[in-house]
Amino acid sequence: MAMSPVFALLAGAAIAAQASMNAQLGVLLRSAMLGTGVAFLVGLGFILLAFFTLSRDFPPFEVIRAVPVYLWFSGGALSAFAICTYFYLIPQMGIGSLMSWALTGQVIVAMLAGHFGWFDLPVQAVNLPRLAGVAALVLGIILINGN
């Protein structure tokens, strides 16, 4: 648990680095969608390699059948939308500006998802300190971006 914040920071750094590189790929290919497709295909290859190398626990068919249909598609569709949008906007906004606004959107939706317990998340009620934190985050983003 003590290493979790470090891994979260590393994951965030990886997102910023990969988004910058893949946005450049999209610019060079003249298509953010094609850049996104390449990124997803390469990512699929790496995750399948990791899964079959590191995991021996494939879920039984009954478990697979019990997963709601929308969960098979919604996460991938939202990922494709977000990543393609990142790749499209980074050359226009810059990585820092894009990531700061994207992070703000993530925090707001995460707070709502936790408040309402969406997707079987543990409930964490929205309260005044959390709202103040989001307001401070939004103010910080406005100040960072000079708007």
DRENTORKOL-3810 file (N, C-alpha, C; in nm, 4 decimals):
REM DRENTORKOL-3810
@n.u->0.0830; n.v->-0.1203; n.w->0.0000; ca.u->0.0000; ca.v->0.0000; ca.w->0.0000; c.u->0.0868; c.v->0.1258; c.w->0.0000
@n.u->0.2012; n.v->0.1220; n.w->0.0663; ca.u->0.2869; ca.v->0.2400; ca.w->0.0740; c.u->0.3423; c.v->0.2784; c.w->-0.0627
@n.u->0.3567; n.v->0.1829; n.w->-0.1516; ca.u->0.4094; ca.v->0.2104; ca.w->-0.2852; c.u->0.3003; c.v->0.2545; c.w->-0.3833
@n.u->0.1743; n.v->0.2426; n.w->-0.3445; ca.u->0.0652; ca.v->0.2762; ca.w->-0.4365; c.u->0.0747; c.v->0.4176; c.w->-0.4924
@n.u->0.0984; n.v->0.5206; n.w->-0.4103; ca.u->0.1108; ca.v->0.6554; ca.w->-0.4685; c.u->0.2270; c.v->0.6668; c.w->-0.5672
@n.u->0.3356; n.v->0.5974; n.w->-0.5407; ca.u->0.4502; ca.v->0.6009; ca.w->-0.6324; c.u->0.4112; c.v->0.5382; c.w->-0.7663
@n.u->0.3452; n.v->0.4225; n.w->-0.7613; ca.u->0.3009; ca.v->0.3583; ca.w->-0.8850; c.u->0.1977; c.v->0.4444; c.w->-0.9578
@n.u->0.1097; n.v->0.5111; n.w->-0.8837; ca.u->0.0116; ca.v->0.5998; ca.w->-0.9459; c.u->0.0817; c.v->0.7157; c.w->-1.0167
@n.u->0.1837; n.v->0.7726; n.w->-0.9537; ca.u->0.2604; ca.v->0.8796; ca.w->-1.0185; c.u->0.3309; c.v->0.8289; c.w->-1.1440
@n.u->0.3898; n.v->0.7097; n.w->-1.1358; ca.u->0.4568; ca.v->0.6517; ca.w->-1.2522; c.u->0.3573; c.v->0.6245; c.w->-1.3652
@n.u->0.2383; n.v->0.5764; n.w->-1.3295; ca.u->0.1359; ca.v->0.5523; ca.w->-1.4311; c.u->0.0944; c.v->0.6830; c.w->-1.4967
@n.u->0.0775; n.v->0.7869; n.w->-1.4186; ca.u->0.0435; ca.v->0.9173; ca.w->-1.4750; c.u->0.1538; c.v->0.9702; c.w->-1.5657
@n.u->0.2790; n.v->0.9514; n.w->-1.5239; ca.u->0.3915; ca.v->0.9932; ca.w->-1.6075; c.u->0.3939; c.v->0.9142; c.w->-1.7378
@n.u->0.3630; n.v->0.7850; n.w->-1.7294; ca.u->0.3593; ca.v->0.7018; ca.w->-1.8498; c.u->0.2500; c.v->0.7484; c.w->-1.9450
@n.u->0.1352; n.v->0.7868; n.w->-1.8907; ca.u->0.0254; ca.v->0.8359; ca.w->-1.9744; c.u->0.0679; c.v->0.9627; c.w->-2.0477
@n.u->0.1313; n.v->1.0553; n.w->-1.9758; ca.u->0.1745; ca.v->1.1800; ca.w->-2.0390; c.u->0.2790; c.v->1.1524; c.w->-2.1471
@n.u->0.3743; n.v->1.0642; n.w->-2.1191; ca.u->0.4791; ca.v->1.0335; ca.w->-2.2173; c.u->0.4205; c.v->0.9625; c.w->-2.3391
@n.u->0.3375; n.v->0.8606; n.w->-2.3159; ca.u->0.2822; ca.v->0.7869; ca.w->-2.4299; c.u->0.1874; c.v->0.8733; c.w->-2.5106
@n.u->0.1128; n.v->0.9586; n.w->-2.4445; ca.u->0.0211; ca.v->1.0463; ca.w->-2.5172; c.u->0.0984; c.v->1.1418; c.w->-2.6072
@n.u->0.2090; n.v->1.1946; n.w->-2.5566; ca.u->0.2915; ca.v->1.2846; ca.w->-2.6375; c.u->0.3488; c.v->1.2124; c.w->-2.7592
@n.u->0.4027; n.v->1.0934; n.w->-2.7368; ca.u->0.4622; ca.v->1.0173; ca.w->-2.8472; c.u->0.3564; c.v->0.9744; c.w->-2.9485
@n.u->0.2427; n.v->0.9271; n.w->-2.8998; ca.u->0.1388; ca.v->0.8807; ca.w->-2.9907; c.u->0.0684; c.v->0.9961; c.w->-3.0614
@n.u->0.0624; n.v->1.1131; n.w->-2.9983; ca.u->0.0095; ca.v->1.2303; ca.w->-3.0682; c.u->0.1007; c.v->1.2643; c.w->-3.1854
@n.u->0.2328; n.v->1.2547; n.w->-3.1630; ca.u->0.3277; ca.v->1.2797; ca.w->-3.2714; c.u->0.3116; c.v->1.1756; c.w->-3.3815
@n.u->0.2873; n.v->1.0501; n.w->-3.3432; ca.u->0.2600; ca.v->0.9452; ca.w->-3.4421; c.u->0.1375; c.v->0.9822; c.w->-3.5258
@n.u->0.0323; n.v->1.0287; n.w->-3.4596; ca.u->-0.0886; ca.v->1.0705; ca.w->-3.5303; c.u->-0.0631; c.v->1.1863; c.w->-3.6244
@n.u->0.0203; n.v->1.2822; n.w->-3.5824; ca.u->0.0546; ca.v->1.3956; ca.w->-3.6692; c.u->0.1305; c.v->1.3449; c.w->-3.7916
@n.u->0.2299; n.v->1.2600; n.w->-3.7695; ca.u->0.3104; ca.v->1.2085; ca.w->-3.8812; c.u->0.2276; c.v->1.1219; c.w->-3.9763
@n.u->0.1313; n.v->1.0476; n.w->-3.9202; ca.u->0.0435; ca.v->0.9652; ca.w->-4.0042; c.u->-0.0725; c.v->1.0457; c.w->-4.0626
@n.u->-0.0867; n.v->1.1710; n.w->-4.0158; ca.u->-0.1950; ca.v->1.2609; ca.w->-4.0570; c.u->-0.3327; c.v->1.2079; c.w->-4.0187
@n.u->-0.3372; n.v->1.1349; n.w->-3.9056; ca.u->-0.4653; ca.v->1.0827; ca.w->-3.8583; c.u->-0.4541; c.v->1.0440; c.w->-3.7110
@n.u->-0.5239; n.v->1.1194; n.w->-3.6248; ca.u->-0.5268; ca.v->1.0840; ca.w->-3.4834; c.u->-0.5909; c.v->0.9473; c.w->-3.4633
@n.u->-0.6895; n.v->0.9158; n.w->-3.5475; ca.u->-0.7560; ca.v->0.7853; ca.w->-3.5346; c.u->-0.6620; c.v->0.6716; c.w->-3.5707
@n.u->-0.5820; n.v->0.6874; n.w->-3.6746; ca.u->-0.4865; ca.v->0.5827; ca.w->-3.7114; c.u->-0.3795; c.v->0.5690; c.w->-3.6035
@n.u->-0.3323; n.v->0.6814; n.w->-3.5516; ca.u->-0.2362; ca.v->0.6769; ca.w->-3.4410; c.u->-0.2933; c.v->0.6031; c.w->-3.3206
@n.u->-0.4204; n.v->0.6287; n.w->-3.2911; ca.u->-0.4879; ca.v->0.5593; ca.w->-3.1811; c.u->-0.4967; c.v->0.4099; c.w->-3.2091
@n.u->-0.5337; n.v->0.3747; n.w->-3.3314; ca.u->-0.5435; ca.v->0.2326; ca.w->-3.3686; c.u->-0.4112; c.v->0.1610; c.w->-3.3535
@n.u->-0.3030; n.v->0.2233; n.w->-3.3983; ca.u->-0.1695; ca.v->0.1634; ca.w->-3.3834; c.u->-0.1371; c.v->0.1457; c.w->-3.2353
@n.u->-0.1626; n.v->0.2487; n.w->-3.1559; ca.u->-0.1343; ca.v->0.2414; ca.w->-3.0121; c.u->-0.2125; c.v->0.1270; c.w->-2.9471
@n.u->-0.3389; n.v->0.1121; n.w->-2.9828; ca.u->-0.4204; ca.v->0.0055; ca.w->-2.9249; c.u->-0.3730; c.v->-0.1325; c.w->-2.9698
@n.u->-0.3352; n.v->-0.1470; n.w->-3.0961; ca.u->-0.2869; ca.v->-0.2767; ca.w->-3.1440; c.u->-0.1573; c.v->-0.3171; c.w->-3.0751
@n.u->-0.0640; n.v->-0.2230; n.w->-3.0641; ca.u->0.0621; ca.v->-0.2527; ca.w->-2.9960; c.u->0.0354; c.v->-0.2822; c.w->-2.8488
@n.u->-0.0521; n.v->-0.2017; n.w->-2.7869; ca.u->-0.0886; ca.v->-0.2263; ca.w->-2.6473; c.u->-0.1519; c.v->-0.3630; c.w->-2.6286
@n.u->-0.2402; n.v->-0.4025; n.w->-2.7206; ca.u->-0.3026; ca.v->-0.5342; ca.w->-2.7146; c.u->-0.1971; c.v->-0.6436; c.w->-2.7204
@n.u->-0.1016; n.v->-0.6285; n.w->-2.8101; ca.u->0.0059; ca.v->-0.7279; ca.w->-2.8197; c.u->0.0832; c.v->-0.7410; c.w->-2.6894
@n.u->0.1190; n.v->-0.6278; n.w->-2.6301; ca.u->0.1944; ca.v->-0.6317; ca.w->-2.5048; c.u->0.1125; c.v->-0.6887; c.w->-2.3900
@n.u->-0.0148; n.v->-0.6527; n.w->-2.3810; ca.u->-0.0955; ca.v->-0.7017; ca.w->-2.2695; c.u->-0.1245; c.v->-0.8504; c.w->-2.2840
@n.u->-0.1444; n.v->-0.8985; n.w->-2.4074; ca.u->-0.1629; ca.v->-1.0429; ca.w->-2.4276; c.u->-0.0359; c.v->-1.1191; c.w->-2.3937
@n.u->0.0783; n.v->-1.0668; n.w->-2.4349; ca.u->0.2054; ca.v->-1.1300; ca.w->-2.4007; c.u->0.2228; c.v->-1.1354; c.w->-2.2490
@n.u->0.1955; n.v->-1.0251; n.w->-2.1817; ca.u->0.2076; ca.v->-1.0221; ca.w->-2.0357; c.u->0.1093; c.v->-1.1181; c.w->-1.9707
@n.u->-0.0161; n.v->-1.1196; n.w->-2.0194; ca.u->-0.1170; ca.v->-1.2072; ca.w->-1.9600; c.u->-0.0762; c.v->-1.3540; c.w->-1.9723
@n.u->-0.0384; n.v->-1.3947; n.w->-2.0920; ca.u->-0.0067; ca.v->-1.5358; ca.w->-2.1124; c.u->0.1286; c.v->-1.5745; c.w->-2.0531
@n.u->0.2147; n.v->-1.4768; n.w->-2.0277; ca.u->0.3431; ca.v->-1.5047; ca.w->-1.9638; c.u->0.3307; c.v->-1.5084; c.w->-1.8118
@n.u->0.2528; n.v->-1.4175; n.w->-1.7567; ca.u->0.2487; ca.v->-1.3995; ca.w->-1.6109; c.u->0.1270; c.v->-1.4603; c.w->-1.5423
@n.u->0.0222; n.v->-1.4904; n.w->-1.6172; ca.u->-0.1008; ca.v->-1.5365; ca.w->-1.5537; c.u->-0.1338; c.v->-1.6789; c.w->-1.5968
@n.u->-0.1778; n.v->-1.7554; n.w->-1.5033; ca.u->-0.2204; ca.v->-1.8921; ca.w->-1.5320; c.u->-0.3687; c.v->-1.9115; c.w->-1.4979
@n.u->-0.4335; n.v->-1.8036; n.w->-1.4580; ca.u->-0.5716; ca.v->-1.8124; ca.w->-1.4110; c.u->-0.6680; c.v->-1.7508; c.w->-1.5111
@n.u->-0.7038; n.v->-1.8264; n.w->-1.6139; ca.u->-0.8047; ca.v->-1.7790; ca.w->-1.7077; c.u->-0.9405; c.v->-1.8050; c.w->-1.6445
@n.u->-1.0308; n.v->-1.7051; n.w->-1.6478; ca.u->-1.1599; ca.v->-1.7239; ca.w->-1.5798; c.u->-1.2428; c.v->-1.8342; c.w->-1.6464
@n.u->-1.3166; n.v->-1.9090; n.w->-1.5656; ca.u->-1.4030; ca.v->-2.0123; ca.w->-1.6233; c.u->-1.5139; c.v->-1.9495; c.w->-1.7079
@n.u->-1.5694; n.v->-2.0284; n.w->-1.7972; ca.u->-1.6717; ca.v->-1.9817; ca.w->-1.8910; c.u->-1.7914; c.v->-1.9204; c.w->-1.8181
@n.u->-1.8306; n.v->-1.9767; n.w->-1.7046; ca.u->-1.9450; ca.v->-1.9238; ca.w->-1.6297; c.u->-1.9186; c.v->-1.7809; c.w->-1.5827
@n.u->-1.7961; n.v->-1.7545; n.w->-1.5426; ca.u->-1.7598; ca.v->-1.6196; ca.w->-1.4984; c.u->-1.7644; c.v->-1.5235; c.w->-1.6170
@n.u->-1.7124; n.v->-1.5670; n.w->-1.7303; ca.u->-1.7129; ca.v->-1.4834; ca.w->-1.8508; c.u->-1.8559; c.v->-1.4518; c.w->-1.8929
@n.u->-1.9430; n.v->-1.5516; n.w->-1.8910; ca.u->-2.0838; ca.v->-1.5310; ca.w->-1.9293; c.u->-2.1574; c.v->-1.4373; c.w->-1.8349
@n.u->-2.1150; n.v->-1.4310; n.w->-1.7096; ca.u->-2.1843; ca.v->-1.3495; ca.w->-1.6100; c.u->-2.1517; c.v->-1.2004; c.w->-1.6223
@n.u->-2.0504; n.v->-1.1653; n.w->-1.6999; ca.u->-2.0139; ca.v->-1.0242; ca.w->-1.7158; c.u->-2.1200; c.v->-0.9550; c.w->-1.8011
@n.u->-2.1756; n.v->-0.8426; n.w->-1.7536; ca.u->-2.2761; ca.v->-0.7713; ca.w->-1.8338; c.u->-2.2190; c.v->-0.7286; c.w->-1.9690
@n.u->-2.3022; n.v->-0.7356; n.w->-2.0706; ca.u->-2.2585; ca.v->-0.7070; ca.w->-2.2079; c.u->-2.1957; c.v->-0.5681; c.w->-2.2185
@n.u->-2.2559; n.v->-0.4686; n.w->-2.1527; ca.u->-2.2046; ca.v->-0.3325; ca.w->-2.1677; c.u->-2.0602; c.v->-0.3200; c.w->-2.1186
@n.u->-2.0193; n.v->-0.4036; n.w->-2.0219; ca.u->-1.8821; ca.v->-0.3952; ca.w->-1.9716; c.u->-1.7793; c.v->-0.4457; c.w->-2.0728
@n.u->-1.8223; n.v->-0.5302; n.w->-2.1663; ca.u->-1.7301; ca.v->-0.5790; ca.w->-2.2692; c.u->-1.6943; c.v->-0.4677; c.w->-2.3676
@n.u->-1.7807; n.v->-0.3685; n.w->-2.3823; ca.u->-1.7625; ca.v->-0.2685; ca.w->-2.4874; c.u->-1.7415; c.v->-0.1265; c.w->-2.4366
@n.u->-1.8039; n.v->-0.0906; n.w->-2.3270; ca.u->-1.8042; ca.v->0.0490; ca.w->-2.2849; c.u->-1.6656; c.v->0.1011; c.w->-2.2490
@n.u->-1.5893; n.v->0.0237; n.w->-2.1752; ca.u->-1.4550; ca.v->0.0695; ca.w->-2.1373; c.u->-1.3658; c.v->0.0905; c.w->-2.2580
@n.u->-1.3690; n.v->-0.0024; n.w->-2.3517; ca.u->-1.2889; ca.v->0.0115; ca.w->-2.4729; c.u->-1.3333; c.v->0.1291; c.w->-2.5576
@n.u->-1.4642; n.v->0.1488; n.w->-2.5679; ca.u->-1.5154; ca.v->0.2611; ca.w->-2.6464; c.u->-1.4757; c.v->0.3944; c.w->-2.5825
@n.u->-1.4893; n.v->0.4038; n.w->-2.4505; ca.u->-1.4497; ca.v->0.5271; ca.w->-2.3817; c.u->-1.2992; c.v->0.5498; c.w->-2.3916
@n.u->-1.2207; n.v->0.4431; n.w->-2.3806; ca.u->-1.0754; ca.v->0.4556; ca.w->-2.3964; c.u->-1.0402; c.v->0.5056; c.w->-2.5356
@n.u->-1.1017; n.v->0.4473; n.w->-2.6375; ca.u->-1.0734; ca.v->0.4888; ca.w->-2.7751; c.u->-1.1098; c.v->0.6359; c.w->-2.7958
@n.u->-1.2254; n.v->0.6763; n.w->-2.7430; ca.u->-1.2655; ca.v->0.8170; ca.w->-2.7536; c.u->-1.1642; c.v->0.9077; c.w->-2.6849
@n.u->-1.1298; n.v->0.8747; n.w->-2.5601; ca.u->-1.0387; ca.v->0.9591; ca.w->-2.4827; c.u->-0.9009; c.v->0.9667; c.w->-2.5477
@n.u->-0.8459; n.v->0.8532; n.w->-2.5831; ca.u->-0.7108; ca.v->0.8510; ca.w->-2.6385; c.u->-0.7068; c.v->0.9221; c.w->-2.7735
@n.u->-0.8036; n.v->0.8963; n.w->-2.8588; ca.u->-0.8074; ca.v->0.9634; ca.w->-2.9892; c.u->-0.8210; c.v->1.1149; c.w->-2.9700
@n.u->-0.9030; n.v->1.1554; n.w->-2.8755; ca.u->-0.9198; ca.v->1.2975; ca.w->-2.8472; c.u->-0.7895; c.v->1.3575; c.w->-2.7958
@n.u->-0.7189; n.v->1.2865; n.w->-2.7071; ca.u->-0.5882; ca.v->1.3324; ca.w->-2.6592; c.u->-0.4938; c.v->1.3532; c.w->-2.7773
@n.u->-0.4840; n.v->1.2516; n.w->-2.8632; ca.u->-0.3902; ca.v->1.2584; ca.w->-2.9747; c.u->-0.4243; c.v->1.3732; c.w->-3.0694
@n.u->-0.5530; n.v->1.4016; n.w->-3.0817; ca.u->-0.5969; ca.v->1.5116; ca.w->-3.1669; c.u->-0.5658; c.v->1.6472; c.w->-3.1028
@n.u->-0.5880; n.v->1.6591; n.w->-2.9709; ca.u->-0.5752; ca.v->1.7894; ca.w->-2.9040; c.u->-0.4330; c.v->1.8255; c.w->-2.8616
@n.u->-0.3477; n.v->1.7276; n.w->-2.8350; ca.u->-0.2122; ca.v->1.7585; ca.w->-2.7871; c.u->-0.1372; c.v->1.8512; c.w->-2.8821
@n.u->-0.1385; n.v->1.8263; n.w->-3.0137; ca.u->-0.0679; ca.v->1.9204; ca.w->-3.1017; c.u->-0.1283; c.v->2.0614; c.w->-3.1010
@n.u->-0.2541; n.v->2.0739; n.w->-3.0642; ca.u->-0.3195; ca.v->2.2050; ca.w->-3.0617; c.u->-0.3016; c.v->2.2762; c.w->-2.9283
@n.u->-0.3146; n.v->2.2014; n.w->-2.8174; ca.u->-0.3143; ca.v->2.2606; ca.w->-2.6832; c.u->-0.1809; c.v->2.2493; c.w->-2.6125
@n.u->-0.1030; n.v->2.1499; n.w->-2.6491; ca.u->0.0171; ca.v->2.1163; ca.w->-2.5735; c.u->-0.0156; c.v->2.0102; c.w->-2.4701
@n.u->0.0832; n.v->1.9310; n.w->-2.4335; ca.u->0.0617; ca.v->1.8184; ca.w->-2.3420; c.u->0.0222; c.v->1.8646; c.w->-2.2027
@n.u->0.0855; n.v->1.9701; n.w->-2.1526; ca.u->0.0546; ca.v->2.0155; ca.w->-2.0169; c.u->-0.0880; c.v->2.0647; c.w->-2.0026
@n.u->-0.1303; n.v->2.1464; n.w->-2.0953; ca.u->-0.2657; ca.v->2.1997; ca.w->-2.0906; c.u->-0.3682; c.v->2.0875; c.w->-2.1062
@n.u->-0.3465; n.v->2.0014; n.w->-2.2051; ca.u->-0.4403; ca.v->1.8902; ca.w->-2.2264; c.u->-0.4493; c.v->1.8024; c.w->-2.1021
@n.u->-0.3354; n.v->1.7626; n.w->-2.0482; ca.u->-0.3365; ca.v->1.6717; ca.w->-1.9326; c.u->-0.3974; c.v->1.7380; c.w->-1.8097
@n.u->-0.3751; n.v->1.8677; n.w->-1.7928; ca.u->-0.4326; ca.v->1.9338; ca.w->-1.6756; c.u->-0.5850; c.v->1.9358; c.w->-1.6841
@n.u->-0.6398; n.v->1.9659; n.w->-1.8008; ca.u->-0.7854; ca.v->1.9636; ca.w->-1.8157; c.u->-0.8398; c.v->1.8212; c.w->-1.8091
@n.u->-0.7683; n.v->1.7273; n.w->-1.8720; ca.u->-0.8129; ca.v->1.5880; ca.w->-1.8688; c.u->-0.8138; c.v->1.5346; c.w->-1.7260
@n.u->-0.7105; n.v->1.5669; n.w->-1.6494; ca.u->-0.7048; ca.v->1.5233; ca.w->-1.5096; c.u->-0.8210; c.v->1.5823; c.w->-1.4303
@n.u->-0.8550; n.v->1.7060; n.w->-1.4578; ca.u->-0.9681; ca.v->1.7680; ca.w->-1.3892; c.u->-1.0969; c.v->1.6925; c.w->-1.4191
@n.u->-1.1176; n.v->1.6580; n.w->-1.5454; ca.u->-1.2353; ca.v->1.5785; ca.w->-1.5817; c.u->-1.2356; c.v->1.4434; c.w->-1.5127
@n.u->-1.1174; n.v->1.3809; n.w->-1.5042; ca.u->-1.1074; ca.v->1.2515; ca.w->-1.4370; c.u->-1.1434; c.v->1.2628; c.w->-1.2892
@n.u->-1.0926; n.v->1.3651; n.w->-1.2236; ca.u->-1.1182; ca.v->1.3805; ca.w->-1.0798; c.u->-1.2659; c.v->1.4077; c.w->-1.0540
@n.u->-1.3273; n.v->1.4914; n.w->-1.1355; ca.u->-1.4697; ca.v->1.5229; ca.w->-1.1161; c.u->-1.5553; c.v->1.3975; c.w->-1.1349
@n.u->-1.5320; n.v->1.3235; n.w->-1.2430; ca.u->-1.6116; ca.v->1.2018; ca.w->-1.2665; c.u->-1.5802; c.v->1.0963; c.w->-1.1608
@n.u->-1.4545; n.v->1.0845; n.w->-1.1202; ca.u->-1.4183; ca.v->0.9877; ca.w->-1.0154; c.u->-1.4889; c.v->1.0216; c.w->-0.8841
@n.u->-1.4970; n.v->1.1500; n.w->-0.8528; ca.u->-1.5647; ca.v->1.1902; ca.w->-0.7293; c.u->-1.7135; c.v->1.1558; c.w->-0.7366
@n.u->-1.7757; n.v->1.1809; n.w->-0.8510; ca.u->-1.9171; ca.v->1.1457; ca.w->-0.8672; c.u->-1.9373; c.v->0.9937; c.w->-0.8618
@n.u->-1.8491; n.v->0.9198; n.w->-0.9281; ca.u->-1.8605; ca.v->0.7735; ca.w->-0.9284; c.u->-1.8466; c.v->0.7183; c.w->-0.7871
@n.u->-1.7540; n.v->0.7739; n.w->-0.7105; ca.u->-1.7391; ca.v->0.7305; ca.w->-0.5720; c.u->-1.8577; c.v->0.7700; c.w->-0.4861
@n.u->-1.9104; n.v->0.8894; n.w->-0.5082; ca.u->-2.0241; ca.v->0.9366; ca.w->-0.4298; c.u->-2.1467; c.v->0.8474; c.w->-0.4495
@n.u->-2.1712; n.v->0.8093; n.w->-0.5747; ca.u->-2.2895; ca.v->0.7289; ca.w->-0.6052; c.u->-2.2614; c.v->0.5784; c.w->-0.6064
@n.u->-2.1364; n.v->0.5391; n.w->-0.5887; ca.u->-2.1027; ca.v->0.3964; ca.w->-0.5874; c.u->-2.1184; c.v->0.3299; c.w->-0.7228
@n.u->-2.1012; n.v->0.4069; n.w->-0.8314; ca.u->-2.1139; ca.v->0.3501; ca.w->-0.9651; c.u->-2.0153; c.v->0.2355; c.w->-0.9842
@n.u->-2.0543; n.v->0.1355; n.w->-1.0595; ca.u->-1.9694; ca.v->0.0223; ca.w->-1.0968; c.u->-1.9165; c.v->-0.0528; c.w->-0.9743
@n.u->-1.9989; n.v->-0.0595; n.w->-0.8710; ca.u->-1.9647; ca.v->-0.1292; ca.w->-0.7467; c.u->-1.8425; c.v->-0.0707; c.w->-0.6756
@n.u->-1.8193; n.v->0.0575; n.w->-0.6931; ca.u->-1.7095; ca.v->0.1236; ca.w->-0.6226; c.u->-1.7479; c.v->0.1458; c.w->-0.4770
@n.u->-1.6489; n.v->0.1512; n.w->-0.3886; ca.u->-1.6805; ca.v->0.1880; ca.w->-0.2500; c.u->-1.7362; c.v->0.3308; c.w->-0.2472
@n.u->-1.8389; n.v->0.3521; n.w->-0.1680; ca.u->-1.9028; ca.v->0.4832; ca.w->-0.1605; c.u->-1.8159; c.v->0.5765; c.w->-0.0759
@n.u->-1.7869; n.v->0.6935; n.w->-0.1340; ca.u->-1.7156; ca.v->0.8006; ca.w->-0.0649; c.u->-1.7951; c.v->0.9277; c.w->-0.0918
@n.u->-1.8724; n.v->0.9671; n.w->0.0074; ca.u->-1.9643; ca.v->1.0790; ca.w->-0.0112; c.u->-1.8912; c.v->1.2081; c.w->-0.0465
@n.u->-1.9520; n.v->1.2854; n.w->-0.1373; ca.u->-1.9010; ca.v->1.4188; ca.w->-0.1665; c.u->-1.9322; c.v->1.5052; c.w->-0.0454
@n.u->-1.8315; n.v->1.5761; n.w->0.0009; ca.u->-1.8498; ca.v->1.6641; ca.w->0.1157; c.u->-1.7811; c.v->1.7975; c.w->0.0872
@n.u->-1.7908; n.v->1.8888; n.w->0.1792; ca.u->-1.7356; ca.v->2.0219; ca.w->0.1584; c.u->-1.5846; c.v->2.0201; c.w->0.1329
@n.u->-1.5045; n.v->1.9467; n.w->0.2102; ca.u->-1.3599; ca.v->1.9441; ca.w->0.1802; c.u->-1.3295; c.v->1.8910; c.w->0.0393
@n.u->-1.4025; n.v->1.7898; n.w->-0.0058; ca.u->-1.3792; ca.v->1.7376; ca.w->-0.1415; c.u->-1.4194; c.v->1.8394; c.w->-0.2475
@n.u->-1.5318; n.v->1.9055; n.w->-0.2267; ca.u->-1.5729; ca.v->2.0096; ca.w->-0.3205; c.u->-1.4716; c.v->2.1238; c.w->-0.3234
@n.u->-1.4197; n.v->2.1593; n.w->-0.2067; ca.u->-1.3169; ca.v->2.2638; ca.w->-0.2004; c.u->-1.1908; c.v->2.2184; c.w->-0.2742
@n.u->-1.1570; n.v->2.0913; n.w->-0.2624; ca.u->-1.0418; ca.v->2.0375; ca.w->-0.3343; c.u->-1.0592; c.v->2.0445; c.w->-0.4847
@n.u->-1.1774; n.v->2.0102; n.w->-0.5323; ca.u->-1.2051; ca.v->2.0185; ca.w->-0.6763; c.u->-1.2014; c.v->2.1639; c.w->-0.7218
@n.u->-1.2590; n.v->2.2536; n.w->-0.6425; ca.u->-1.2556; ca.v->2.3966; ca.w->-0.6773; c.u->-1.1108; c.v->2.4457; c.w->-0.6835
@n.u->-1.0276; n.v->2.4032; n.w->-0.5875; ca.u->-0.8860; ca.v->2.4416; ca.w->-0.5889; c.u->-0.8149; c.v->2.3843; c.w->-0.7114
@n.u->-0.8500; n.v->2.2608; n.w->-0.7464; ca.u->-0.7915; ca.v->2.1981; ca.w->-0.8651; c.u->-0.8278; c.v->2.2772; c.w->-0.9908
@n.u->-0.9549; n.v->2.3111; n.w->-1.0058; ca.u->-0.9995; ca.v->2.3863; ca.w->-1.1233; c.u->-0.9324; c.v->2.5239; c.w->-1.1263
@n.u->-0.9252; n.v->2.5907; n.w->-1.0129; ca.u->-0.8568; ca.v->2.7205; ca.w->-1.0073; c.u->-0.7088; c.v->2.7050; c.w->-1.0446
@n.u->-0.6462; n.v->2.6003; n.w->-0.9932; ca.u->-0.5067; ca.v->2.5735; ca.w->-1.0283; c.u->-0.4878; c.v->2.5494; c.w->-1.1767
@n.u->-0.5786; n.v->2.4760; n.w->-1.2373; ca.u->-0.5713; ca.v->2.4483; ca.w->-1.3810; c.u->-0.5866; c.v->2.5781; c.w->-1.4601
@n.u->-0.6782; n.v->2.6632; n.w->-1.4180; ca.u->-0.6965; ca.v->2.7920; ca.w->-1.4860; c.u->-0.5694; c.v->2.8748; c.w->-1.4741
@n.u->-0.5083; n.v->2.8765; n.w->-1.3544; ca.u->-0.3849; ca.v->2.9521; ca.w->-1.3341; c.u->-0.2686; c.v->2.8918; c.w->-1.4147
@n.u->-0.2589; n.v->2.7609; n.w->-1.4173; ca.u->-0.1514; ca.v->2.6943; ca.w->-1.4930; c.u->-0.1615; c.v->2.7272; c.w->-1.6410
@n.u->-0.2840; n.v->2.7306; n.w->-1.6920; ca.u->-0.3033; ca.v->2.7520; ca.w->-1.8347; c.u->-0.3151; c.v->2.8994; c.w->-1.8733
@n.u->-0.3118; n.v->2.9866; n.w->-1.7747; ca.u->-0.3136; ca.v->3.1295; ca.w->-1.8036; c.u->-0.4426; c.v->3.1795; c.w->-1.8649
@n.u->-0.5522; n.v->3.1123; n.w->-1.8331; ca.u->-0.6813; ca.v->3.1547; ca.w->-1.8893; c.u->-0.7494; c.v->3.2550; c.w->-1.8010
END
